[in-house]
Amino acid sequence: MVSVKGLFTAGALVGSALAETHVYNWTAAWGTANLDGYERPVITCNGEFPWPDVIVNKGDRIIVHLNNGFDDRNTSLHFHGLFQHGTNQMDGPEMVTQCPIPIGHSMTYNFTVPDQHGSYWYHSHTGGQYMDGMRGVVIIEDDEGYPYKQGIDYNETATLTFMEWYHDTADVLIPDFLNLYNPTGAEPIPNNFLMNNTKNMTWEVEPDTTYLLRLVNMGAFVSYWFFIEGHNMTVVEVDGVPVEKYETDKIYITVAQRYTVLITTKDDTSKNYAIMQLVDDG
């Protein structure tokens, strides 16, 4: 019994030593960007847009120093889908697990991801700010525990994000939506629909190659049917949870949902194939 315990302890120490710490220093502030032919205010990260992806390994520590660089509002940060076991105070919703971050102040989000892998995202949890661009993808890799392996089940990885886009900011949209004179709860009408923060997205792929494709809906209201002309997909993960393989030709993805699929490209390079983001207008 003593020797077994010693082996387990040694293994735990080795695992802990291999974990990394990822430190991010972010300042949220207003800037401008043109995503669809119309320049409008957006929320930038350190003066740049879009916000960066966070890619870590299971067991790693994430430290985000978030500075409020606005001159007119509070802010916060939520890591959508992460359990935050033992670190509930890092979850992000203002007036629920934390006070909002005031103008000119900062907060450090510090937590590990010990028991999850897959596709997630982060966003502000204050006043509709993620509608104005304060959002990004979180990927937790796990070479040992994830059931689908690179080199066996797939060759390459890629990510597609979806969002509707408005030419007005959330400051205009939300009061109109949550209004006595909008009794049916009619949602704002988007000016455009984006993939990977553009309306003219091109995904360059290799022929006869299997991709692990992460799909993330980072929008506010709109759900989509997603499909790629002439290609089937095999669903392998839903909202960060690996599932048994399921083949389909289209996927319905709602707000905040994440799907991960395997898709094999054609060996014929004589034509391009449409990537479809069909809006559910029902």
C-alpha positions as a Markdown table, in Angstrom:
| # | Residue | x | y | z |
|---|---|---|---|---|
| 1 | Met | 0.0 | 0.0 | 0.0 |
| 2 | Val | 2.8 | 2.4 | 0.8 |
| 3 | Ser | 4.6 | 1.9 | -2.5 |
| 4 | Val | 1.3 | 2.4 | -4.5 |
| 5 | Lys | 0.6 | 5.7 | -2.7 |
| 6 | Gly | 4.1 | 6.8 | -3.4 |
| 7 | Leu | 3.7 | 6.1 | -7.1 |
| 8 | Phe | 0.4 | 8.0 | -7.2 |
| 9 | Thr | 2.0 | 11.0 | -5.4 |
| 10 | Ala | 4.9 | 11.0 | -7.8 |
| 11 | Gly | 2.6 | 10.9 | -10.8 |
| 12 | Ala | 0.6 | 13.8 | -9.4 |
| 13 | Leu | 3.8 | 15.8 | -8.9 |
| 14 | Val | 4.9 | 15.2 | -12.5 |
| 15 | Gly | 1.5 | 16.2 | -13.9 |
| 16 | Ser | 1.6 | 19.4 | -11.8 |
| 17 | Ala | 5.1 | 20.2 | -13.0 |
| 18 | Leu | 4.0 | 19.8 | -16.7 |
| 19 | Ala | 1.1 | 22.3 | -16.3 |
| 20 | Glu | 1.8 | 25.8 | -17.7 |
| 21 | Thr | 0.6 | 29.2 | -16.6 |
| 22 | His | -0.7 | 31.6 | -19.3 |
| 23 | Val | -0.7 | 35.2 | -18.4 |
| 24 | Tyr | -2.7 | 37.8 | -20.3 |
| 25 | Asn | -2.7 | 41.6 | -19.8 |
| 26 | Trp | -5.8 | 43.0 | -21.4 |
| 27 | Thr | -7.2 | 46.5 | -21.5 |
| 28 | Ala | -10.8 | 46.9 | -22.7 |
| 29 | Ala | -11.6 | 50.2 | -24.4 |
| 30 | Trp | -13.4 | 51.8 | -27.4 |
| 31 | Gly | -12.0 | 51.8 | -30.9 |
| 32 | Thr | -13.4 | 51.4 | -34.4 |
| 33 | Ala | -13.5 | 48.6 | -36.9 |
| 34 | Asn | -15.0 | 47.9 | -40.3 |
| 35 | Leu | -16.2 | 44.2 | -40.5 |
| 36 | Asp | -18.8 | 44.5 | -43.2 |
| 37 | Gly | -18.1 | 47.7 | -45.1 |
| 38 | Tyr | -19.4 | 50.0 | -42.3 |
| 39 | Glu | -17.1 | 51.5 | -39.8 |
| 40 | Arg | -18.5 | 51.6 | -36.3 |
| 41 | Pro | -17.4 | 51.6 | -32.6 |
| 42 | Val | -16.1 | 48.3 | -31.2 |
| 43 | Ile | -14.6 | 47.2 | -28.0 |
| 44 | Thr | -10.9 | 46.6 | -28.5 |
| 45 | Cys | -8.3 | 44.5 | -26.6 |
| 46 | Asn | -5.1 | 46.6 | -26.0 |
| 47 | Gly | -6.2 | 48.8 | -28.9 |
| 48 | Glu | -6.7 | 45.9 | -31.3 |
| 49 | Phe | -9.6 | 44.0 | -32.7 |
| 50 | Pro | -10.7 | 41.2 | -32.7 |
| 51 | Trp | -9.9 | 39.8 | -29.3 |
| 52 | Pro | -7.3 | 37.0 | -29.1 |
| 53 | Asp | -8.1 | 33.3 | -28.8 |
| 54 | Val | -7.0 | 31.6 | -25.6 |
| 55 | Ile | -5.5 | 28.2 | -26.3 |
| 56 | Val | -4.3 | 26.1 | -23.3 |
| 57 | Asn | -3.9 | 22.5 | -22.2 |
| 58 | Lys | -6.0 | 20.7 | -19.6 |
| 59 | Gly | -4.6 | 21.4 | -16.2 |
| 60 | Asp | -3.0 | 24.7 | -17.1 |
| 61 | Arg | -3.6 | 27.9 | -15.2 |
| 62 | Ile | -5.1 | 31.0 | -16.9 |
| 63 | Ile | -4.4 | 34.4 | -15.4 |
| 64 | Val | -6.1 | 37.4 | -17.1 |
| 65 | His | -5.3 | 40.9 | -15.8 |
| 66 | Leu | -8.3 | 42.8 | -17.2 |
| 67 | Asn | -8.0 | 46.6 | -17.1 |
| 68 | Asn | -11.0 | 48.9 | -17.6 |
| 69 | Gly | -9.9 | 51.4 | -20.1 |
| 70 | Phe | -13.4 | 52.9 | -20.8 |
| 71 | Asp | -14.2 | 56.4 | -19.7 |
| 72 | Asp | -17.9 | 55.8 | -19.4 |
| 73 | Arg | -18.8 | 52.3 | -18.1 |
| 74 | Asn | -17.9 | 49.2 | -16.0 |
| 75 | Thr | -16.8 | 45.9 | -17.4 |
| 76 | Ser | -16.2 | 42.2 | -16.6 |
| 77 | Leu | -15.2 | 38.9 | -18.1 |
| 78 | His | -16.9 | 35.5 | -18.2 |
| 79 | Phe | -15.4 | 32.2 | -19.5 |
| 80 | His | -18.5 | 30.6 | -21.0 |
| 81 | Gly | -18.9 | 26.9 | -20.2 |
| 82 | Leu | -16.0 | 26.5 | -17.7 |
| 83 | Phe | -17.1 | 24.9 | -14.4 |
| 84 | Gln | -14.9 | 27.1 | -12.2 |
| 85 | His | -14.8 | 24.4 | -9.5 |
| 86 | Gly | -13.5 | 26.1 | -6.4 |
| 87 | Thr | -13.0 | 29.4 | -8.2 |
| 88 | Asn | -16.6 | 30.6 | -8.5 |
| 89 | Gln | -15.5 | 34.2 | -7.8 |
| 90 | Met | -13.7 | 34.1 | -11.2 |
| 91 | Asp | -16.8 | 33.3 | -13.2 |
| 92 | Gly | -17.4 | 36.9 | -14.2 |
| 93 | Pro | -21.2 | 37.9 | -14.1 |
| 94 | Glu | -21.3 | 41.2 | -12.4 |
| 95 | Met | -23.4 | 41.5 | -9.3 |
| 96 | Val | -23.6 | 37.7 | -9.2 |
| 97 | Thr | -20.1 | 36.5 | -8.5 |
| 98 | Gln | -18.2 | 39.8 | -8.6 |
| 99 | Cys | -18.6 | 43.5 | -8.4 |
| 100 | Pro | -18.2 | 45.2 | -11.8 |
| 101 | Ile | -14.8 | 46.5 | -12.6 |
| 102 | Pro | -15.0 | 50.4 | -12.4 |
| 103 | Ile | -13.5 | 52.9 | -14.8 |
| 104 | Gly | -9.7 | 53.0 | -14.4 |
| 105 | His | -9.5 | 49.8 | -12.2 |
| 106 | Ser | -8.6 | 46.2 | -12.9 |
| 107 | Met | -9.3 | 42.7 | -11.8 |
| 108 | Thr | -7.2 | 39.6 | -12.1 |
| 109 | Tyr | -9.0 | 36.4 | -13.1 |
| 110 | Asn | -6.9 | 33.4 | -11.9 |
| 111 | Phe | -8.0 | 29.8 | -12.2 |
| 112 | Thr | -7.0 | 26.4 | -13.6 |
| 113 | Val | -8.9 | 24.1 | -16.0 |
| 114 | Pro | -8.4 | 20.7 | -14.3 |
| 115 | Asp | -11.3 | 18.7 | -15.6 |
| 116 | Gln | -12.5 | 20.0 | -19.0 |
| 117 | His | -11.4 | 20.0 | -22.6 |
| 118 | Gly | -12.8 | 21.1 | -25.9 |
| 119 | Ser | -14.3 | 24.3 | -27.3 |
| 120 | Tyr | -15.5 | 27.3 | -25.2 |
| 121 | Trp | -15.5 | 31.1 | -25.4 |
| 122 | Tyr | -15.1 | 34.2 | -23.2 |
| 123 | His | -17.0 | 37.4 | -23.2 |
| 124 | Ser | -17.9 | 40.5 | -21.2 |
| 125 | His | -20.8 | 39.9 | -18.9 |
| 126 | Thr | -21.7 | 43.6 | -18.6 |
| 127 | Gly | -24.3 | 45.6 | -20.5 |
| 128 | Gly | -24.3 | 43.7 | -23.8 |
| 129 | Gln | -20.6 | 44.5 | -24.4 |
| 130 | Tyr | -19.9 | 41.3 | -26.2 |
| 131 | Met | -22.4 | 42.4 | -28.9 |
| 132 | Asp | -19.9 | 45.2 | -29.5 |
| 133 | Gly | -17.0 | 42.8 | -29.9 |
| 134 | Met | -15.7 | 41.9 | -26.4 |
| 135 | Arg | -15.4 | 38.2 | -27.0 |
| 136 | Gly | -13.1 | 35.4 | -28.1 |
| 137 | Val | -12.6 | 31.7 | -28.4 |
| 138 | Val | -11.2 | 29.4 | -25.6 |
| 139 | Ile | -9.8 | 26.0 | -26.6 |
| 140 | Ile | -8.6 | 23.5 | -24.0 |
| 141 | Glu | -6.5 | 20.8 | -25.6 |
| 142 | Asp | -6.0 | 17.4 | -24.0 |
| 143 | Asp | -3.7 | 15.0 | -25.9 |
| 144 | Glu | -4.3 | 12.2 | -23.4 |
| 145 | Gly | -8.0 | 12.5 | -22.4 |
| 146 | Tyr | -9.6 | 13.7 | -25.6 |
| 147 | Pro | -11.0 | 10.6 | -27.4 |
| 148 | Tyr | -10.3 | 11.9 | -30.9 |
| 149 | Lys | -6.7 | 12.1 | -31.8 |
| 150 | Gln | -4.7 | 14.2 | -34.3 |
| 151 | Gly | -2.9 | 11.9 | -36.7 |
| 152 | Ile | -5.5 | 9.2 | -36.2 |
| 153 | Asp | -9.0 | 10.7 | -36.4 |
| 154 | Tyr | -8.0 | 14.0 | -38.1 |
| 155 | Asn | -5.0 | 15.8 | -39.7 |
| 156 | Glu | -5.6 | 19.5 | -39.0 |
| 157 | Thr | -7.7 | 21.8 | -36.8 |
| 158 | Ala | -9.7 | 25.0 | -37.6 |
| 159 | Thr | -12.2 | 27.2 | -35.9 |
| 160 | Leu | -15.3 | 29.0 | -37.3 |
| 161 | Thr | -17.1 | 31.6 | -35.2 |
| 162 | Phe | -20.6 | 33.0 | -36.0 |
| 163 | Met | -22.2 | 36.2 | -35.0 |
| 164 | Glu | -24.8 | 38.7 | -36.2 |
| 165 | Trp | -23.6 | 42.2 | -36.6 |
| 166 | Tyr | -25.3 | 45.5 | -36.0 |
| 167 | His | -24.3 | 49.0 | -37.0 |
| 168 | Asp | -25.7 | 50.4 | -33.8 |
| 169 | Thr | -24.0 | 49.6 | -30.4 |
| 170 | Ala | -25.6 | 47.7 | -27.6 |
| 171 | Asp | -26.3 | 51.0 | -25.9 |
| 172 | Val | -28.9 | 51.7 | -28.6 |
| 173 | Leu | -30.1 | 48.2 | -29.2 |
| 174 | Ile | -30.8 | 47.0 | -25.7 |
| 175 | Pro | -33.1 | 49.9 | -24.6 |
| 176 | Asp | -35.1 | 49.5 | -27.8 |
| 177 | Phe | -35.4 | 45.7 | -27.2 |
| 178 | Leu | -36.3 | 45.9 | -23.5 |
| 179 | Asn | -38.9 | 48.5 | -24.0 |
| 180 | Leu | -42.6 | 49.0 | -23.1 |
| 181 | Tyr | -43.3 | 49.8 | -26.7 |
| 182 | Asn | -41.8 | 46.5 | -27.9 |
| 183 | Pro | -44.5 | 44.2 | -26.3 |
| 184 | Thr | -43.8 | 41.2 | -28.5 |
| 185 | Gly | -40.1 | 41.2 | -27.6 |
| 186 | Ala | -39.1 | 41.6 | -31.3 |
| 187 | Glu | -35.4 | 41.2 | -31.5 |
| 188 | Pro | -33.1 | 43.7 | -33.2 |
| 189 | Ile | -32.7 | 43.2 | -36.9 |
| 190 | Pro | -29.0 | 42.6 | -37.8 |
| 191 | Asn | -27.3 | 44.5 | -40.5 |
| 192 | Asn | -25.1 | 41.5 | -41.4 |
| 193 | Phe | -24.0 | 38.0 | -40.4 |
| 194 | Leu | -20.4 | 37.3 | -39.9 |
| 195 | Met | -18.1 | 34.2 | -39.8 |
| 196 | Asn | -14.7 | 34.8 | -38.2 |
| 197 | Asn | -15.5 | 38.5 | -37.9 |
| 198 | Thr | -16.0 | 39.1 | -41.6 |
| 199 | Lys | -18.8 | 38.8 | -44.1 |
| 200 | Asn | -16.4 | 37.5 | -46.9 |
| 201 | Met | -14.8 | 34.6 | -45.1 |
| 202 | Thr | -12.6 | 32.2 | -47.1 |
| 203 | Trp | -11.3 | 29.0 | -45.6 |
| 204 | Glu | -8.4 | 27.6 | -47.5 |
| 205 | Val | -8.1 | 23.9 | -47.0 |
| 206 | Glu | -5.9 | 21.0 | -48.2 |
| 207 | Pro | -7.5 | 18.4 | -50.5 |
| 208 | Asp | -8.4 | 15.0 | -49.0 |
| 209 | Thr | -7.7 | 16.1 | -45.5 |
| 210 | Thr | -9.7 | 15.6 | -42.3 |
| 211 | Tyr | -10.2 | 18.7 | -40.2 |
| 212 | Leu | -11.3 | 18.9 | -36.6 |
| 213 | Leu | -13.5 | 22.0 | -37.0 |
| 214 | Arg | -14.7 | 23.9 | -34.0 |
| 215 | Leu | -17.9 | 25.9 | -34.5 |
| 216 | Val | -18.8 | 28.6 | -32.0 |
| 217 | Asn | -21.9 | 30.9 | -32.0 |
| 218 | Met | -20.8 | 34.1 | -30.3 |
| 219 | Gly | -23.9 | 36.1 | -31.3 |
| 220 | Ala | -26.6 | 37.7 | -29.2 |
| 221 | Phe | -29.9 | 36.5 | -30.6 |
| 222 | Val | -29.5 | 34.5 | -33.8 |
| 223 | Ser | -29.4 | 30.8 | -34.4 |
| 224 | Tyr | -28.1 | 29.2 | -37.7 |
| 225 | Trp | -28.2 | 26.2 | -39.8 |
| 226 | Phe | -24.5 | 25.5 | -40.8 |
| 227 | Phe | -23.4 | 23.3 | -43.7 |
| 228 | Ile | -20.8 | 23.1 | -46.3 |
| 229 | Glu | -21.8 | 22.4 | -49.9 |
| 230 | Gly | -21.2 | 18.8 | -50.9 |
| 231 | His | -19.8 | 17.7 | -47.6 |
| 232 | Asn | -21.0 | 15.7 | -44.6 |
| 233 | Met | -19.8 | 16.3 | -41.1 |
| 234 | Thr | -19.3 | 14.0 | -38.1 |
| 235 | Val | -20.2 | 15.5 | -34.8 |
| 236 | Val | -17.7 | 14.5 | -32.1 |
| 237 | Glu | -18.2 | 17.2 | -29.3 |
| 238 | Val | -21.1 | 19.3 | -28.1 |
| 239 | Asp | -20.5 | 22.2 | -25.7 |
| 240 | Gly | -17.1 | 20.9 | -24.6 |
| 241 | Val | -18.3 | 17.3 | -24.1 |
| 242 | Pro | -17.1 | 14.6 | -26.4 |
| 243 | Val | -19.9 | 12.5 | -27.9 |
| 244 | Glu | -20.2 | 9.3 | -29.9 |
| 245 | Lys | -19.7 | 10.1 | -33.6 |
| 246 | Tyr | -22.8 | 11.2 | -35.5 |
| 247 | Glu | -22.8 | 12.0 | -39.2 |
| 248 | Thr | -25.0 | 14.8 | -40.6 |
| 249 | Asp | -25.1 | 17.2 | -43.5 |
| 250 | Lys | -26.1 | 20.2 | -41.4 |
| 251 | Ile | -26.0 | 21.5 | -37.8 |
| 252 | Tyr | -28.3 | 23.8 | -36.0 |
| 253 | Ile | -26.3 | 26.0 | -33.6 |
| 254 | Thr | -27.9 | 28.4 | -31.2 |
| 255 | Val | -26.5 | 31.4 | -29.3 |
| 256 | Ala | -23.4 | 30.4 | -27.1 |
| 257 | Gln | -23.4 | 26.8 | -28.4 |
| 258 | Arg | -20.3 | 25.0 | -29.6 |
| 259 | Tyr | -20.0 | 22.0 | -31.8 |
| 260 | Thr | -16.9 | 20.3 | -32.9 |
| 261 | Val | -17.0 | 18.2 | -36.1 |
| 262 | Leu | -14.8 | 16.1 | -38.3 |
| 263 | Ile | -15.0 | 17.0 | -42.0 |
| 264 | Thr | -12.9 | 15.5 | -44.8 |
| 265 | Thr | -12.3 | 17.7 | -47.9 |
| 266 | Lys | -12.7 | 16.5 | -51.4 |
| 267 | Asp | -9.6 | 15.3 | -53.4 |
| 268 | Asp | -10.9 | 17.3 | -56.4 |
| 269 | Thr | -9.5 | 20.9 | -56.4 |
| 270 | Ser | -11.3 | 22.1 | -59.5 |
| 271 | Lys | -14.0 | 24.0 | -57.7 |
| 272 | Asn | -14.8 | 25.9 | -54.5 |
| 273 | Tyr | -17.6 | 25.0 | -52.1 |
| 274 | Ala | -20.0 | 27.3 | -50.4 |
| 275 | Ile | -19.8 | 27.6 | -46.6 |
| 276 | Met | -23.4 | 28.3 | -45.5 |
| 277 | Gln | -24.6 | 30.2 | -42.4 |
| 278 | Leu | -28.4 | 30.0 | -42.9 |
| 279 | Val | -30.3 | 32.3 | -40.5 |
| 280 | Asp | -33.2 | 30.8 | -38.5 |
| 281 | Asp | -35.8 | 33.6 | -39.1 |
| 282 | Gly | -38.7 | 31.7 | -37.5 |
